[in-house]
Amino acid sequence: MARLSIKMLALGAVIGISTTLGVGASSAAPSTQSRVNTGIATSNIVEVNHRRGHWGPGYRRACTPGEAVSKARRMGLRNPMVTVRRNVLRVTGWRHGNRTAVVFAKARGCPIVR
């Protein structure tokens, strides 16, 4: 059995106490511990997509004259012409040989008013 000196016993006690209290040399160095990931996203970064022709939701809020003409053509109007007013877009053209007009609201998706 090895003989323990009082000096070795005191030195061991000091090192043990300093490590438990955090007073040792390792606590003087900057902490490199990382934060615990809780699974909750804390980033303020929004997905950005810079591909050509890609626009996020809400880019076109109102019906444009081009969208109204496109929708009127899909409805069967030929030679459409647009009249823009305050709250509506009136598209006139020909359908089945008769002059026809369609009125769209200036809202997203160009809803038909009459």
Backbone as a printed PyTorch tensor [residue, N CA C, xyz], in Angstrom:
tensor([[[  0.8320,  -1.1540,   0.0000],
         [  0.0000,   0.0000,   0.0000],
         [  0.8840,   1.2270,   0.0000]],

        [[  0.5360,   2.1420,  -0.8880],
         [  1.3440,   3.3450,  -1.0090],
         [  1.0000,   4.3120,   0.1060]],

        [[  2.0260,   5.0070,   0.4990],
         [  1.8210,   5.9680,   1.5630],
         [  1.4300,   7.2980,   0.9450]],

        [[  0.3800,   7.9240,   1.4150],
         [ -0.0720,   9.2220,   0.9280],
         [  0.4330,  10.2980,   1.8710]],

        [[  1.0180,  11.2970,   1.2610],
         [  1.4810,  12.3970,   2.0930],
         [  0.3570,  13.4130,   2.2490]],

        [[  0.4800,  14.2430,   3.2210],
         [ -0.5060,  15.2900,   3.4780],
         [ -0.5300,  16.2800,   2.3190]],

        [[  0.6260,  16.5090,   1.7130],
         [  0.7230,  17.4250,   0.5850],
         [ -0.0920,  16.8980,  -0.6040]],

        [[  0.0110,  15.6240,  -0.9240],
         [ -0.7300,  15.0310,  -2.0350],
         [ -2.2310,  15.0180,  -1.7520]],

        [[ -2.6000,  14.7600,  -0.5190],
         [ -3.9910,  14.7390,  -0.1290],
         [ -4.6040,  16.1290,  -0.2370]],

        [[ -3.8810,  17.1530,   0.1930],
         [ -4.3770,  18.5280,   0.1240],
         [ -4.4960,  18.9790,  -1.3280]],

        [[ -3.5180,  18.6360,  -2.1620],
         [ -3.5350,  19.0080,  -3.5700],
         [ -4.7170,  18.3520,  -4.2820]],

        [[ -5.0140,  17.1240,  -4.0010],
         [ -6.1640,  16.4310,  -4.5940],
         [ -7.4730,  17.0620,  -4.1800]],

        [[ -7.5460,  17.4770,  -2.8950],
         [ -8.7740,  18.1060,  -2.4080],
         [ -8.9960,  19.4590,  -3.0710]],

        [[ -7.9200,  20.2280,  -3.2540],
         [ -8.0360,  21.5540,  -3.8890],
         [ -8.4790,  21.4050,  -5.3480]],

        [[ -7.9140,  20.4710,  -6.0680],
         [ -8.2810,  20.2540,  -7.4740],
         [ -9.7300,  19.7830,  -7.5660]],

        [[-10.1370,  18.9160,  -6.7020],
         [-11.5260,  18.4260,  -6.7170],
         [-12.5270,  19.5310,  -6.4230]],

        [[-12.2200,  20.3490,  -5.4340],
         [-13.1270,  21.4390,  -5.0750],
         [-13.1880,  22.4820,  -6.1940]],

        [[-12.0380,  22.8080,  -6.8040],
         [-12.0190,  23.8330,  -7.8490],
         [-12.7750,  23.3800,  -9.0980]],

        [[-12.7250,  22.1000,  -9.4040],
         [-13.4610,  21.6310, -10.5750],
         [-14.9610,  21.5960, -10.3200]],

        [[-15.3600,  21.2950,  -9.1060],
         [-16.7950,  21.2720,  -8.8140],
         [-17.3620,  22.6820,  -8.7210]],

        [[-16.5630,  23.6370,  -8.2840],
         [-17.0390,  25.0150,  -8.1820],
         [-16.8120,  25.8110,  -9.4610]],

        [[-16.0420,  25.2860, -10.3830],
         [-15.7960,  25.9810, -11.6340],
         [-14.7560,  27.0700, -11.5170]],

        [[-13.8460,  26.9590, -10.5850],
         [-12.8280,  27.9700, -10.3730],
         [-11.5260,  27.5820, -11.0420]],

        [[-11.4630,  26.4370, -11.6520],
         [-10.2290,  25.9490, -12.2400],
         [ -9.8360,  26.7350, -13.4800]],

        [[ -8.7350,  26.3450, -14.0780],
         [ -8.2030,  27.0200, -15.2540],
         [ -9.1170,  26.8330, -16.4550]],

        [[ -9.8770,  25.7400, -16.4860],
         [-10.7490,  25.5180, -17.6350],
         [-11.9100,  26.5000, -17.6560]],

        [[-12.3160,  27.0230, -16.4930],
         [-13.4160,  27.9800, -16.4860],
         [-12.9500,  29.3570, -16.9240]],

        [[-11.6440,  29.6340, -16.8530],
         [-11.1440,  30.9260, -17.3000],
         [-11.1120,  30.9950, -18.8190]],

        [[-11.0190,  29.8530, -19.4720],
         [-11.0220,  29.8270, -20.9380],
         [-12.4410,  30.0730, -21.4370]],

        [[-12.5860,  30.6260, -22.6400],
         [-13.9270,  30.8820, -23.1660],
         [-14.6900,  29.5780, -23.3740]],

        [[-15.9460,  29.6340, -23.0970],
         [-16.7770,  28.4420, -23.1850],
         [-17.0620,  28.1050, -24.6400]],

        [[-16.9040,  26.8460, -24.9830],
         [-17.1610,  26.4070, -26.3530],
         [-18.3780,  25.5010, -26.4120]],

        [[-19.1950,  25.5340, -25.3740],
         [-20.3660,  24.6910, -25.3610],
         [-21.4130,  25.2850, -26.2900]],

        [[-22.0940,  24.4250, -27.0220],
         [-23.1490,  24.8980, -27.9190],
         [-24.4900,  24.8240, -27.2070]],

        [[-25.4370,  25.6250, -27.7320],
         [-26.7710,  25.6070, -27.1390],
         [-27.4770,  24.3150, -27.5190]],

        [[-28.3770,  23.9020, -26.6800],
         [-29.1220,  22.6730, -26.9110],
         [-30.2160,  22.9580, -27.9310]],

        [[-30.3290,  22.1230, -28.9480],
         [-31.3530,  22.2810, -29.9720],
         [-32.6670,  21.7540, -29.4220]],

        [[-33.6410,  22.6430, -29.2820],
         [-34.9360,  22.2470, -28.7420],
         [-35.9200,  21.8800, -29.8320]],

        [[-35.5210,  22.0190, -31.0960],
         [-36.4090,  21.6810, -32.1920],
         [-37.2520,  22.8470, -32.6530]],

        [[-37.1460,  23.9880, -31.9890],
         [-37.9110,  25.1720, -32.3660],
         [-37.0150,  26.0590, -33.2020]],

        [[-37.5080,  26.4750, -34.3610],
         [-36.7230,  27.3400, -35.2430],
         [-36.6870,  28.7480, -34.6660]],

        [[-35.4990,  29.2530, -34.4130],
         [-35.3610,  30.5890, -33.8640],
         [-34.7560,  31.5360, -34.8780]],

        [[-34.6400,  31.1160, -36.1110],
         [-34.0180,  31.9330, -37.1360],
         [-35.0280,  32.8790, -37.7550]],

        [[-34.5830,  34.0700, -38.1500],
         [-35.4330,  35.0350, -38.8100],
         [-35.2740,  34.9750, -40.3170]],

        [[-34.5820,  33.9830, -40.8310],
         [-34.3300,  33.8750, -42.2600],
         [-35.5680,  33.3130, -42.9470]],

        [[-36.0030,  33.9920, -43.9950],
         [-37.1430,  33.5580, -44.7830],
         [-36.6060,  32.8970, -46.0410]],

        [[-37.2950,  31.8840, -46.5320],
         [-36.8390,  31.2000, -47.7340],
         [-36.8470,  32.1750, -48.9050]],

        [[-35.7130,  32.3170, -49.5360],
         [-35.5770,  33.2090, -50.6740],
         [-35.2690,  32.3570, -51.8930]],

        [[-36.0350,  32.5610, -52.9370],
         [-35.8460,  31.7940, -54.1470],
         [-35.6890,  32.7730, -55.2900]],

        [[-34.5090,  32.8480, -55.8690],
         [-34.2230,  33.8380, -56.8910],
         [-34.3050,  33.2720, -58.2970]],

        [[-35.0060,  32.1620, -58.4650],
         [-35.1450,  31.6210, -59.8090],
         [-35.9430,  32.5800, -60.6720]],

        [[-35.6710,  32.5580, -61.9510],
         [-36.3650,  33.4400, -62.8730],
         [-37.8520,  33.0690, -62.9320]],

        [[-38.6950,  34.0610, -62.8170],
         [-40.1260,  33.8450, -62.9120],
         [-40.7770,  33.4040, -61.6170]],

        [[-40.0190,  33.2960, -60.5350],
         [-40.5930,  32.8580, -59.2690],
         [-40.9490,  34.0790, -58.4320]],

        [[-42.1700,  34.1590, -58.0330],
         [-42.6150,  35.2430, -57.1590],
         [-43.3470,  34.6120, -55.9950]],

        [[-43.1930,  35.1980, -54.8440],
         [-43.8400,  34.6710, -53.6540],
         [-45.3280,  34.9510, -53.6580]],

        [[-46.0440,  34.4140, -52.6890],
         [-47.4810,  34.6650, -52.6170],
         [-47.7520,  36.1280, -52.3250]],

        [[-48.7770,  36.6520, -52.9240],
         [-49.1490,  38.0410, -52.6770],
         [-48.4550,  39.0300, -53.5800]],

        [[-47.7170,  38.5440, -54.5980],
         [-47.0300,  39.4890, -55.4690],
         [-48.0430,  40.2860, -56.2760]],

        [[-48.9880,  39.5870, -56.8970],
         [-50.0400,  40.2630, -57.6500],
         [-51.2860,  40.2700, -56.7850]],

        [[-51.6220,  41.4090, -56.2960],
         [-52.7680,  41.5150, -55.4090],
         [-54.0450,  41.8380, -56.1710]],

        [[-53.9410,  42.5540, -57.2730],
         [-55.1210,  42.9600, -58.0210],
         [-55.0960,  42.3480, -59.4150]],

        [[-56.2560,  42.3240, -60.0300],
         [-56.3880,  41.8160, -61.3930],
         [-55.8180,  42.8590, -62.3540]],

        [[-54.9480,  42.4420, -63.2340],
         [-54.3610,  43.3450, -64.2240],
         [-55.1340,  43.2120, -65.5350]],

        [[-55.0290,  44.2080, -66.4210],
         [-55.7170,  44.1000, -67.7080],
         [-55.2870,  42.8770, -68.5130]],

        [[-54.0180,  42.5080, -68.4440],
         [-53.5540,  41.3160, -69.1550],
         [-54.1870,  40.0390, -68.6420]],

        [[-54.3420,  39.9420, -67.3220],
         [-54.9890,  38.7640, -66.7430],
         [-56.4600,  38.7090, -67.1290]],

        [[-57.1220,  39.8770, -67.1700],
         [-58.5330,  39.9250, -67.5460],
         [-58.7190,  39.5020, -69.0020]],

        [[-57.8340,  39.9670, -69.8860],
         [-57.9120,  39.5770, -71.2990],
         [-57.6800,  38.0810, -71.4460]],

        [[-56.7120,  37.5440, -70.7300],
         [-56.4230,  36.1200, -70.8050],
         [-57.6160,  35.2880, -70.3550]],

        [[-58.2550,  35.7070, -69.2730],
         [-59.4070,  34.9700, -68.7740],
         [-60.5880,  35.0940, -69.7350]],

        [[-60.7720,  36.2670, -70.3360],
         [-61.8610,  36.4550, -71.3010],
         [-61.6320,  35.5940, -72.5410]],

        [[-60.3890,  35.4760, -72.9920],
         [-60.0950,  34.6070, -74.1410],
         [-60.3960,  33.1520, -73.8170]],

        [[-60.0710,  32.7250, -72.6050],
         [-60.3950,  31.3570, -72.2040],
         [-61.9010,  31.1330, -72.1350]],

        [[-62.6560,  32.2100, -71.8890],
         [-64.1150,  32.1160, -71.8510],
         [-64.7200,  32.1190, -73.2570]],

        [[-63.9360,  32.3990, -74.2900],
         [-64.4260,  32.3310, -75.6570],
         [-64.5680,  33.6600, -76.3560]],

        [[-64.1460,  34.7660, -75.7590],
         [-64.2260,  36.0770, -76.4100],
         [-63.0910,  36.2240, -77.4170]],

        [[-63.4490,  36.7360, -78.6180],
         [-62.4420,  37.0200, -79.6380],
         [-62.2690,  38.5240, -79.7380]],

        [[-61.0730,  38.9640, -80.0780],
         [-60.7130,  40.3800, -80.1980],
         [-61.0750,  41.1640, -78.9310]],

        [[-60.5950,  40.7520, -77.7770],
         [-60.9850,  41.4380, -76.5340],
         [-60.3250,  42.8170, -76.4150]],

        [[-61.0830,  43.7390, -75.8880],
         [-60.6000,  45.0970, -75.5960],
         [-60.9660,  45.4180, -74.1510]],

        [[-60.0610,  46.0750, -73.4320],
         [-60.2370,  46.3080, -71.9980],
         [-60.5520,  47.7640, -71.7320]],

        [[-61.5230,  48.0020, -70.8600],
         [-61.8220,  49.3230, -70.3210],
         [-61.5920,  49.2530, -68.8200]],

        [[-60.6790,  50.0810, -68.3030],
         [-60.3270,  50.0460, -66.8880],
         [-61.0870,  51.1470, -66.1670]],

        [[-61.7810,  50.7640, -65.1310],
         [-62.4760,  51.7300, -64.2750],
         [-61.9470,  51.5900, -62.8610]],

        [[-62.5630,  52.2820, -61.9230],
         [-62.0380,  52.3450, -60.5620],
         [-61.9310,  50.9720, -59.9010]],

        [[-63.0160,  50.2220, -59.8950],
         [-63.0260,  48.9390, -59.1830],
         [-63.1940,  47.7370, -60.0950]],

        [[-63.4100,  47.9780, -61.3900],
         [-63.6870,  46.8680, -62.3010],
         [-62.8960,  47.0050, -63.5900]],

        [[-62.7890,  45.8840, -64.2890],
         [-62.2070,  45.8310, -65.6320],
         [-63.2840,  45.2770, -66.5530]],

        [[-63.6470,  46.0220, -67.5710],
         [-64.6750,  45.5750, -68.5130],
         [-63.9850,  45.1310, -69.7890]],

        [[-64.1900,  43.8760, -70.1630],
         [-63.5970,  43.3090, -71.3710],
         [-64.7160,  43.0660, -72.3690]],

        [[-64.6110,  43.7010, -73.5380],
         [-65.6110,  43.5160, -74.5880],
         [-64.9810,  42.7690, -75.7470]],

        [[-65.8010,  41.9940, -76.4500],
         [-65.3150,  41.2280, -77.5900],
         [-66.4670,  40.5460, -78.2920]],

        [[-66.1440,  39.5990, -79.1330],
         [-67.1350,  38.8800, -79.9160],
         [-67.1820,  37.4230, -79.4830]],

        [[-68.4310,  36.9190, -79.3610],
         [-68.6220,  35.5100, -79.0340],
         [-69.8510,  35.0050, -79.7870]],

        [[-69.6770,  33.9650, -80.5520],
         [-70.7510,  33.3800, -81.3650],
         [-71.3810,  34.4270, -82.2820]],

        [[-70.5880,  35.3510, -82.7760],
         [-71.0820,  36.3640, -83.7040],
         [-71.7830,  37.5340, -83.0510]],

        [[-71.8730,  37.5690, -81.7510],
         [-72.5410,  38.6590, -81.0260],
         [-71.5320,  39.4280, -80.1920]],

        [[-71.7840,  40.7390, -80.0240],
         [-70.9410,  41.5670, -79.1680],
         [-71.2370,  41.1920, -77.7220]],

        [[-70.1720,  40.8940, -76.9480],
         [-70.3240,  40.4400, -75.5700],
         [-69.3680,  41.2130, -74.6730]],

        [[-69.8020,  41.4590, -73.4400],
         [-68.9520,  42.1350, -72.4620],
         [-68.9300,  41.3200, -71.1650]],

        [[-67.7490,  41.2620, -70.5790],
         [-67.5800,  40.5830, -69.2950],
         [-66.9270,  41.5750, -68.3470]],

        [[-67.4320,  41.6650, -67.1270],
         [-66.9040,  42.6060, -66.1360],
         [-66.1990,  41.8080, -65.0400]],

        [[-64.9420,  42.1460, -64.8140],
         [-64.1370,  41.4950, -63.7780],
         [-63.8710,  42.4810, -62.6490]],

        [[-63.8180,  41.9810, -61.4170],
         [-63.4490,  42.8150, -60.2750],
         [-61.9330,  42.9420, -60.2180]],

        [[-61.4640,  44.0540, -59.6530],
         [-60.0160,  44.2450, -59.4970],
         [-59.5560,  43.5710, -58.2040]],

        [[-59.6660,  42.2670, -58.1810],
         [-59.2340,  41.4810, -57.0290],
         [-58.3700,  40.3490, -57.5440]],

        [[-57.6980,  39.6800, -56.6560],
         [-56.8230,  38.5830, -57.0380],
         [-57.6160,  37.4600, -57.6830]],

        [[-57.1890,  37.0270, -58.8460],
         [-57.8680,  35.9590, -59.5550],
         [-58.9190,  36.4480, -60.5330]],

        [[-59.1640,  37.7410, -60.6250],
         [-60.1360,  38.3430, -61.5540],
         [-61.5140,  37.6930, -61.4470]],

        [[-62.2060,  37.8180, -60.3190],
         [-63.5410,  37.2250, -60.2240],
         [-64.5230,  37.9460, -61.1450]],

        [[-65.4720,  37.1930, -61.7020],
         [-66.4620,  37.7510, -62.6210],
         [-67.5490,  38.4390, -61.8260]],

        [[-67.8540,  39.7010, -62.2140],
         [-68.9290,  40.4390, -61.5650],
         [-70.2300,  40.2020, -62.3180]],

        [[-70.2030,  40.3850, -63.6650],
         [-71.3740,  40.0830, -64.5130],
         [-70.9450,  39.8670, -65.9210]]])
